Amino acid sequence: MDALMLEGWTPILLIGIVVAIIIFFISRKISRKALFLTSIVLSLVGVGIVIYSREVVGGWDGIGLAVVTLSGFLGIWVGTISGVIIKK
């Protein structure tokens, strides 16, 4: 029964986890400066998508797009921070 309640959130959670894993592996291959630059650029793209979803799409579809984007945003920064900590 609990698995059915999580069914709608699974794609959103998976997007955040996959993005965090990708950023973590990227952080092992590039310099810190390039990692932060990449994270900032991807975060700005995410902010743009959230603004787009709020202003243009609107309604529940816009809220869904914003939630998925925020999950990716959290994944970007969790991957960045964990990559920097591990890289020390």
C-alpha angles and dihedrals in degrees: 000000000000091000090058091054090054093048096096094047096048097089091047092050092045092053091055093046094047092048091049091051092048093049090046092055091044089053091060092057104043136051123268093250092053090046093054092044091052092047093049093049092048090047091052089050088051092050089050091052091049091051090046092049091050099044106031107024099034128167124056092324090059092048091051092050090048093051092050090048092049089052089054090046091055090047091053094054097039089053092046095049094044090047092052092047093048093044093060 
